[in-house]
Amino acid sequence: MGEFEQLVLLAVLRLDNRAYGMGIREEIERRTGRDVSYGAVYATLDRLQRKGFVRFDMGEATPERGGRARKYFGVEAPGREALRSTRTALAVMWDGVSI
């Protein structure tokens, strides 16, 4: 799993599985100090969905959004397991390394 995929999954988890594109982008920017584009977030969410790592639910359409519904994302069990495996693998690789 790539670094940005990890960041997106972690942001969705931090946002309590009621995450939407702009919220995910803001969470990553706030915590990492990196500039993140909406396109990168949505492309990654699409890829994570195809892998079975995230799901989405449609919210209610609102006048503020021009009558469009917001798409809310949540992390599925395989996504949680992928994060755990990645964290473990990285910890093993970093053990004993000093830079």
Backbone bond lengths (Angstrom), bond angles and torsions (degrees), N, CA, C in turn:
res aa  C-N    CA-C-N  psi(-1)  N-CA   C-N-CA  omega(-1)  CA-C   N-CA-C  phi
1 M - - - 1.447 - - 1.525 107.71 -
2 G 1.316 116.21 134.13 1.456 121.35 -178.87 1.525 113.02 -74.36
3 E 1.313 114.86 161.44 1.467 120.46 -178.28 1.529 111.85 -59.04
4 F 1.331 117.54 -45.01 1.460 118.89 -177.28 1.524 110.83 -68.42
5 E 1.330 117.11 -34.53 1.469 119.37 174.73 1.523 110.19 -60.56
6 Q 1.324 116.61 -41.20 1.463 120.29 177.23 1.526 110.69 -61.35
7 L 1.327 116.55 -45.64 1.462 120.15 -179.29 1.524 111.43 -61.01
8 V 1.322 116.98 -41.84 1.467 120.37 -180.00 1.524 110.12 -65.51
9 L 1.327 118.18 -46.55 1.468 120.59 178.80 1.526 111.31 -60.29
10 L 1.318 116.82 -43.33 1.467 120.34 179.34 1.522 111.30 -64.77
11 A 1.318 117.57 -38.54 1.467 120.40 177.47 1.522 110.43 -64.01
12 V 1.330 117.51 -42.29 1.470 120.56 178.30 1.526 109.69 -61.20
13 L 1.327 117.44 -44.00 1.469 120.29 178.00 1.525 111.40 -62.37
14 R 1.321 116.98 -43.54 1.467 120.66 179.95 1.521 111.80 -63.77
15 L 1.311 116.31 -29.50 1.467 120.64 -179.90 1.526 110.98 -89.39
16 D 1.311 115.95 17.71 1.468 122.24 171.69 1.520 113.92 65.46
17 N 1.308 117.06 34.64 1.461 121.41 177.91 1.523 113.66 58.52
18 R 1.320 118.15 20.75 1.476 123.16 172.19 1.521 106.90 -124.92
19 A 1.309 114.88 45.79 1.459 121.51 -174.18 1.520 110.74 -91.07
20 Y 1.306 115.90 145.07 1.464 121.68 174.30 1.524 107.37 -129.80
21 G 1.323 116.40 167.03 1.460 121.81 -170.46 1.512 116.10 -47.77
22 M 1.336 116.91 -54.01 1.461 119.62 -176.84 1.527 110.91 -65.27
23 G 1.321 117.51 -39.81 1.460 120.80 178.97 1.515 111.86 -63.33
24 I 1.325 116.53 -40.39 1.467 121.18 178.23 1.525 109.60 -63.78
25 R 1.306 116.16 -46.76 1.470 121.40 179.33 1.527 110.53 -58.04
26 E 1.330 117.04 -47.90 1.464 121.33 -178.93 1.525 111.56 -64.71
27 E 1.319 117.73 -39.13 1.470 121.44 179.09 1.527 110.52 -62.43
28 I 1.312 116.75 -45.52 1.469 120.05 179.55 1.525 110.36 -65.31
29 E 1.324 117.69 -44.98 1.468 120.38 -179.82 1.522 111.18 -62.23
30 R 1.326 117.06 -43.24 1.469 120.86 -177.96 1.529 111.39 -64.63
31 R 1.311 116.58 -41.32 1.467 119.72 -174.53 1.526 113.44 -84.29
32 T 1.334 118.08 -27.65 1.469 119.90 -176.51 1.519 113.80 -107.29
33 G 1.334 117.29 -18.96 1.455 120.56 -175.79 1.519 113.34 76.05
34 R 1.316 117.17 8.67 1.466 121.76 179.54 1.515 110.26 -92.16
35 D 1.336 115.77 147.54 1.461 120.59 170.74 1.522 107.54 -80.90
36 V 1.322 115.45 131.26 1.461 120.91 -177.15 1.523 108.34 -128.01
37 S 1.311 117.24 132.64 1.466 120.51 178.93 1.530 110.15 -89.48
38 Y 1.332 114.50 152.59 1.466 119.43 175.15 1.523 110.10 -59.77
39 G 1.325 116.11 -40.51 1.461 120.24 -179.08 1.516 112.23 -58.19
40 A 1.332 116.65 -41.89 1.467 120.45 178.97 1.523 110.70 -64.69
41 V 1.335 116.40 -41.05 1.469 120.38 179.78 1.521 110.20 -63.78
42 Y 1.332 117.33 -50.14 1.465 119.98 -176.50 1.524 112.52 -68.44
43 A 1.328 118.07 -36.56 1.468 120.32 176.57 1.528 110.04 -63.50
44 T 1.324 116.27 -39.98 1.460 120.67 179.56 1.521 110.90 -69.46
45 L 1.333 117.52 -41.94 1.467 120.08 176.86 1.525 111.00 -60.42
46 D 1.322 116.71 -39.87 1.464 120.63 178.28 1.528 110.59 -62.51
47 R 1.325 116.25 -44.98 1.466 121.04 179.04 1.532 110.74 -63.85
48 L 1.338 117.22 -42.39 1.463 121.10 179.41 1.525 111.27 -65.64
49 Q 1.313 116.08 -34.54 1.466 119.64 177.72 1.533 110.15 -67.17
50 R 1.322 117.29 -42.85 1.472 120.74 178.45 1.527 111.45 -62.31
51 K 1.336 116.91 -30.78 1.467 121.27 177.89 1.530 111.95 -79.46
52 G 1.321 117.46 -9.73 1.462 121.00 -178.23 1.517 113.34 84.35
53 F 1.340 117.31 15.44 1.462 121.63 -177.16 1.522 113.19 -88.03
54 V 1.317 117.94 -26.80 1.471 121.24 177.70 1.528 109.43 -131.64
55 R 1.309 114.57 158.54 1.461 122.69 173.24 1.517 106.61 -127.23
56 F 1.309 116.88 166.69 1.458 118.64 173.69 1.514 109.81 -137.11
57 D 1.321 114.33 152.73 1.456 123.85 174.70 1.517 106.87 -127.30
58 M 1.296 116.15 143.82 1.462 120.62 177.56 1.525 109.36 -88.24
59 G 1.340 115.17 131.27 1.457 121.09 174.28 1.519 109.70 -82.79
60 E 1.304 115.07 -173.33 1.466 120.89 177.93 1.530 110.18 -76.42
61 A 1.306 115.59 146.80 1.469 120.49 173.06 1.523 108.46 -69.13
62 T 1.316 116.38 139.88 1.466 120.40 -178.62 1.522 110.45 -128.94
63 P 1.335 116.28 149.16 1.469 119.65 177.10 1.530 112.08 -61.12
64 E 1.358 117.29 -34.01 1.467 121.05 -179.39 1.527 111.45 -61.57
65 R 1.316 116.34 -26.24 1.465 121.17 -178.99 1.519 111.06 -103.43
66 G 1.315 116.54 20.91 1.459 120.49 178.34 1.518 112.78 67.33
67 G 1.334 115.74 29.77 1.458 120.38 179.75 1.523 114.55 83.54
68 R 1.325 116.24 3.55 1.473 119.74 179.12 1.523 110.14 -88.82
69 A 1.308 115.31 150.79 1.462 121.16 176.59 1.529 109.57 -89.00
70 R 1.314 115.80 149.41 1.461 121.57 176.58 1.530 108.18 -88.17
71 K 1.315 116.12 142.65 1.464 122.46 178.46 1.531 107.52 -97.79
72 Y 1.336 116.71 119.49 1.461 122.17 179.55 1.525 109.78 -103.17
73 F 1.324 115.84 136.07 1.462 121.36 -177.52 1.521 111.15 -110.63
74 G 1.321 115.02 149.22 1.456 122.80 175.17 1.519 108.89 -139.91
75 V 1.322 116.10 155.15 1.465 121.32 -179.06 1.529 108.93 -90.74
76 E 1.317 115.94 130.29 1.460 122.80 177.52 1.530 109.97 -87.41
77 A 1.333 117.53 166.72 1.468 122.58 -179.06 1.535 112.62 -54.12
78 P 1.333 120.35 -44.00 1.477 118.57 178.08 1.538 113.02 -62.34
79 G 1.321 117.42 -31.43 1.459 120.64 176.71 1.517 111.79 -68.37
80 R 1.334 115.93 -40.70 1.477 119.93 176.57 1.528 110.42 -63.06
81 E 1.326 115.80 -43.80 1.460 120.19 -179.86 1.526 110.92 -64.67
82 A 1.311 118.07 -39.77 1.467 121.13 177.82 1.527 110.57 -62.38
83 L 1.332 116.92 -40.50 1.469 120.17 177.25 1.523 111.07 -64.04
84 R 1.328 116.77 -44.37 1.473 120.16 178.89 1.528 110.67 -60.13
85 S 1.317 116.55 -46.44 1.468 120.94 -179.19 1.521 111.46 -62.05
86 T 1.318 116.32 -42.45 1.463 120.69 179.59 1.520 110.62 -65.06
87 R 1.335 116.58 -43.79 1.470 120.11 179.09 1.522 110.57 -60.42
88 T 1.334 117.27 -43.62 1.460 121.57 179.75 1.525 111.07 -64.07
89 A 1.324 117.07 -46.11 1.466 120.88 -179.49 1.526 111.09 -61.72
90 L 1.320 116.64 -42.36 1.467 119.73 179.56 1.528 111.22 -66.41
91 A 1.326 117.56 -39.89 1.467 120.64 178.93 1.527 110.32 -61.64
92 V 1.321 117.44 -42.30 1.461 121.70 178.58 1.528 110.35 -63.57
93 M 1.317 116.65 -43.82 1.463 120.05 -179.25 1.529 112.04 -66.97
94 W 1.332 117.48 -36.22 1.463 121.24 -178.79 1.533 112.04 -78.16
95 D 1.308 118.35 -22.12 1.462 121.55 -177.07 1.530 110.22 -57.67
96 G 1.305 115.70 121.55 1.453 121.43 178.20 1.519 115.39 85.48
97 V 1.312 116.86 -1.06 1.467 120.28 179.45 1.522 108.74 -94.14
98 S 1.311 116.08 131.77 1.466 119.17 173.97 1.524 107.80 -124.23
99 I 1.320 114.37 133.99 1.464 118.44 178.83 1.513 109.54 -129.42
